[in-house]
Amino acid sequence: MKLKIAAAALALTGTMMLGGGAHAAVGVSFDFGNVAVGYSDGYYDHGHHWHRWAHRADMQRWSHDHHDDWHNWRHNDRHHH
């Protein structure tokens, strides 16, 4: 019985030590594959549904990588229709 208690205590201590030093990698990703046309205020997906950019960095990256489908104005700007 003492051996089982000692083994459980050792396992618990090892788990706590690993948990204290381990860091979970957390991140948010954005699927650029569904963006059909981008605008400064958001984008249309391939199903022609409107979305706002979740982050300015997403807009900047997509506009840089897809300049042929990028419009540097708001999607409802009447001067560019």
C-alpha positions as CSV (number, residue, x, y, z in Angstrom):
1,M,0.0,0.0,0.0
2,K,2.8,2.4,0.9
3,L,4.4,1.7,-2.5
4,K,1.2,2.6,-4.3
5,I,0.9,5.9,-2.4
6,A,4.5,6.7,-3.1
7,A,4.1,5.9,-6.8
8,A,0.9,8.1,-7.0
9,A,2.7,11.0,-5.2
10,L,5.7,10.7,-7.6
11,A,3.4,10.7,-10.6
12,L,1.5,13.7,-9.4
13,T,4.7,15.6,-8.7
14,G,6.0,14.8,-12.1
15,T,2.8,15.9,-13.7
16,M,2.8,19.2,-11.8
17,M,6.5,19.8,-12.7
18,L,5.7,19.2,-16.4
19,G,2.6,21.3,-16.3
20,G,4.4,24.2,-14.7
21,G,7.1,24.3,-17.3
22,A,5.1,23.5,-20.4
23,H,3.4,26.2,-22.4
24,A,0.6,25.5,-24.8
25,A,0.9,27.1,-28.2
26,V,-2.3,29.1,-28.8
27,G,-2.9,31.0,-32.0
28,V,-5.6,32.1,-34.4
29,S,-5.3,31.4,-38.1
30,F,-7.1,32.8,-41.0
31,D,-8.0,30.8,-44.2
32,F,-7.1,33.1,-47.1
33,G,-8.4,30.4,-49.5
34,N,-12.0,31.5,-49.2
35,V,-11.4,35.2,-50.0
36,A,-12.5,36.0,-53.5
37,V,-12.2,39.8,-53.6
38,G,-10.7,42.0,-50.9
39,Y,-11.5,45.6,-50.0
40,S,-10.1,47.9,-47.3
41,D,-13.2,47.2,-45.0
42,G,-13.6,43.5,-45.7
43,Y,-13.9,40.8,-48.3
44,Y,-16.4,38.7,-50.3
45,D,-15.9,35.0,-50.1
46,H,-16.3,32.6,-53.0
47,G,-20.0,32.2,-52.1
48,H,-20.4,36.0,-52.4
49,H,-20.9,36.5,-48.6
50,W,-19.5,39.7,-47.0
51,H,-17.0,39.5,-44.1
52,R,-15.1,42.1,-42.2
53,W,-11.4,41.6,-41.8
54,A,-10.9,40.1,-38.3
55,H,-7.5,41.8,-38.0
56,R,-5.8,44.6,-39.9
57,A,-2.8,42.3,-40.4
58,D,-5.0,39.8,-42.3
59,M,-6.1,42.6,-44.6
60,Q,-2.5,43.8,-45.1
61,R,-1.2,40.3,-45.8
62,W,-4.0,39.4,-48.2
63,S,-3.7,42.7,-50.1
64,H,0.0,42.3,-50.5
65,D,-0.2,38.7,-51.7
66,H,-3.3,39.1,-54.0
67,H,-3.0,42.6,-55.6
68,D,-5.0,41.5,-58.7
69,D,-8.1,40.9,-56.5
70,W,-7.5,43.8,-54.1
71,H,-9.3,47.1,-54.1
72,N,-8.0,49.8,-51.8
73,W,-11.4,51.3,-51.1
74,R,-14.5,50.4,-49.1
75,H,-16.7,47.8,-50.8
76,N,-19.7,50.2,-50.9
77,D,-17.8,53.2,-52.2
78,R,-19.9,54.5,-55.1
79,H,-17.0,56.2,-56.8
80,H,-15.5,52.9,-57.8
81,H,-18.5,50.9,-59.1
